[in-house]
C-alpha cells in the first residue's frame, strides 16, 4: 500500500517537473496523471537500457524522463486536433 502511494507521489512530482521542462501546462490533474504514466514509461525505458532505479532519486529521474516523453506525445496528439 505504501509503495502505491509513494509511486503516485513520485509520479505527481515528476509530472509537475516534466511540465516545467516542456513549458507546457495542461492542468494540475492532467500533469499528475501524465507523470504517473511517465513513471511507468521511464522505468520501462531505463530497464531496457539496463539502469536500475531502486532508490527514490533514481525513480524520480526515470519518472521525469518518462513524463517528458509522455507529455511530448500528449502535446503532439493534442496539437493535431
Buried (B, 14 or more C-beta within 10 A) or exposed (E): EEEEEEBBBBBBBBBBBBBEBBEBEBEEEBBBBBBBBBBBBBBEBBEEEEEEBEEEEBBBBBBBBBBBBBBBBBBEEEEEE
